[in-house]
Amino acid sequence: MSFYIAGTGSALPQKVVSNDELGKIVETNDEWIRTRTGIHNRRVLTNETLTELSAKAASCALADAGVKASDIDLVICATMRGDTVTPSQACLTAAELGIIAPCFDINAACSAMLYGFDIADSFIQTGKAECVLIIACEAMSKQLDWSDRATCVLFGDGAAAAVLKKGDGLLGQCLACVPNGKTIFTPAFEGASPFSTREARKVALNMDGKETYKFAVNVMVEQMEKVLEKAGLTVNDIDYVLPHQANIRIIDAAKKRFNIPDEKVLTNISSYGNMSATSIAVLLDENARSGKFKKGDKLLFVAFGAGMTAAAAILTWNK
């Protein structure tokens, strides 16, 4: 007995930034971005807070699952940067919703939503929780160097959530990490200690694109193979693949390796770019609400991220 997805929700900033608009900020253009990434637009925070977005997404997930704030036993928030360093973003969001339960954040970059699945599974299987709220929310626009066209064109902001309840939806999952702090990283704020002798670095995301691409393609295939083996399934048994939305060429490469039909691989990178941990969660909510999934469908989730983390999970859709 593990969990099933009882409800989902998402919330996005109002501001839509097109490739053409980015071309007015940095030396780039729509064709350059589209052909290399598959991205057309992204959402960016303006006057909204991450807490407002995450609370809205979580409220939608609670309503979809038909549960109240008092039913939640645990809140996990997947994020690299919340509105405050402390308290956690999970605490900030729970306070907005009136949830009284253990709350904490996890940082596994783009894999964090799936890491959250694994943590929730452990709490549920050990009897410590029966109803878990997982939130993924990222303000990537606050981590970017907007003069660096290699990174600023890739990312977007957003929030999404899922309510997991005790049940039989989980068929298999796996987590992985090849520890690496150099390929993708954002330096921390050094602070203003009068005793520090360290030179402060610019607080902006740094990424080695070639190394990231190579890691991503290989690890996505590897994680898909592992989770299929754990679940005792083949790729032909999977109804839909929900991959992390980092780059359409990475998704296409993995799709080609498994010979998966286009209609089985879900994407939204064109509209939102890479929202880190939020990408898979928004992809799940949008397709669930559109009626894409039917009861009994098998969904394969796969992601990779800074660290270098990776994860995959297969669940049966029970709604």
Buried (B, 14 or more C-beta within 10 A) or exposed (E): EBBBBBBBBBBBBEBBBEBEBBBEEBEBEBEBBBEBBBBBBBBBBEEBEBBBBBBBBBBBBBEBBEBEBEBBBBBBBBBBBBBEEEBBBBBBBBBBBEBEBBBBBBBBBBBBBBBBBBBBBEBBBEEEBBBBBBBBBBBBBBBBBEEBBBBBBBBBBBBBBBBBBBBEBBBBBBBBBEEBEEBBBBEEEEEEEEEEEEEEEEBBBBBBBEBBBEBBBBBBBBBBBBBBEBBEBEBEEBBBBBBBBBBBBBBBBBBEBBEBEEEBBBBBBBBBBBBBBBBBBBBBBBBBBEEBBEEEBBBBBBBBBBBBBBBBBBBBBBB
